[in-house]
């Protein structure tokens, strides 16, 4: 089963800010980001680590940041 990547078009600036806060300010893991997003926005993906990573990548890019550099990683 191949996971469905996050469509960056579905991430709003407000969502990106929230994801950044979880990952960069509150030190959430990708799993924790995925679970928090699933709980807040109603996704069925739960704590899927790949989903969390995809969310972080989409959010970082929307905010004009590199998801592979500090403060994201």
VOPAGU-2260 file (C-alpha; in pm, 1 decimal, decimal comma):
REM VOPAGU-2260
SITE   aa  ch    i         X         Y         Z
SITE  UNK   A    0       0,0       0,0       0,0
SITE  UNK   A    1     152,1     330,6    -110,8
SITE  UNK   A    2      67,2     627,3     110,8
SITE  UNK   A    3    -104,0     923,1     -51,0
SITE  UNK   A    4     121,4    1228,8     -28,6
SITE  UNK   A    5     -15,9    1554,0     105,9
SITE  UNK   A    6    -145,5    1784,4    -166,2
SITE  UNK   A    7      30,6    2115,5     -92,8
SITE  UNK   A    8    -270,7    2301,3    -229,6
SITE  UNK   A    9    -473,4    2179,9      68,0
SITE  UNK   A   10    -241,0    2344,9     322,1
SITE  UNK   A   11    -346,6    2698,0     415,0
SITE  UNK   A   12    -105,8    2954,5     558,9
SITE  UNK   A   13    -276,4    2912,1     897,2
SITE  UNK   A   14    -228,9    2535,5     882,3
SITE  UNK   A   15     135,0    2581,8     782,5
SITE  UNK   A   16     191,1    2810,1    1081,7
SITE  UNK   A   17      32,1    2553,8    1314,3
SITE  UNK   A   18     241,7    2269,8    1168,5
SITE  UNK   A   19     556,3    2482,6    1204,2
SITE  UNK   A   20     473,2    2552,7    1567,7
SITE  UNK   A   21     428,7    2182,6    1640,8
SITE  UNK   A   22     746,8    2078,2    1464,4
SITE  UNK   A   23     983,5    2368,6    1529,4
SITE  UNK   A   24     867,6    2528,6    1853,9
SITE  UNK   A   25     714,8    2234,2    2037,6
SITE  UNK   A   26     959,3    1971,7    1901,9
SITE  UNK   A   27     691,5    1731,0    1778,4
SITE  UNK   A   28     810,8    1424,5    1588,7
SITE  UNK   A   29     665,0    1358,8    1245,5
SITE  UNK   A   30     432,5    1105,4    1407,9
SITE  UNK   A   31     318,9    1360,1    1664,5
SITE  UNK   A   32     260,9    1621,8    1391,6
SITE  UNK   A   33      52,7    1370,0    1197,7
SITE  UNK   A   34    -153,3    1277,8    1503,7
SITE  UNK   A   35    -208,6    1640,2    1605,4
SITE  UNK   A   36    -313,6    1730,6    1251,4
SITE  UNK   A   37    -542,4    1428,2    1230,3
SITE  UNK   A   38    -704,3    1520,7    1560,9
SITE  UNK   A   39    -743,2    1889,3    1474,3
SITE  UNK   A   40    -841,5    1866,9    1108,1
SITE  UNK   A   41   -1011,5    1527,8    1097,3
SITE  UNK   A   42    -775,4    1316,2     889,1
SITE  UNK   A   43    -799,2     939,4     907,8
SITE  UNK   A   44    -420,7     898,3     875,2
SITE  UNK   A   45    -360,0     922,1    1249,0
SITE  UNK   A   46       4,2     912,9    1352,7
SITE  UNK   A   47     144,1     793,9    1020,3
SITE  UNK   A   48     505,8     911,6    1014,5
SITE  UNK   A   49     511,8     963,0     637,1
SITE  UNK   A   50     198,4    1176,6     661,8
SITE  UNK   A   51     370,4    1389,3     927,3
SITE  UNK   A   52     677,4    1431,3     709,9
SITE  UNK   A   53     463,8    1527,5     409,6
SITE  UNK   A   54     277,6    1784,2     619,7
SITE  UNK   A   55     606,2    1936,8     736,9
SITE  UNK   A   56     746,8    1952,2     384,2
SITE  UNK   A   57     430,9    2116,5     248,1
SITE  UNK   A   58     416,9    2364,3     536,4
SITE  UNK   A   59     785,2    2457,1     513,2
SITE  UNK   A   60     764,4    2517,8     140,1
SITE  UNK   A   61     449,4    2727,6     176,6
SITE  UNK   A   62     633,0    2938,0     434,2
SITE  UNK   A   63     936,0    2973,8     204,6
SITE  UNK   A   64    1160,1    2755,3     420,3
SITE  UNK   A   65    1370,9    2448,6     349,3
SITE  UNK   A   66    1215,5    2142,2     518,0
SITE  UNK   A   67    1556,1    1972,2     535,3
SITE  UNK   A   68    1727,3    2252,2     728,6
SITE  UNK   A   69    1687,4    2413,2    1067,4
SITE  UNK   A   70    1449,1    2471,1    1229,3
SITE  UNK   A   71    1257,3    2188,7    1059,7
SITE  UNK   A   72    1521,3    1920,2    1102,3
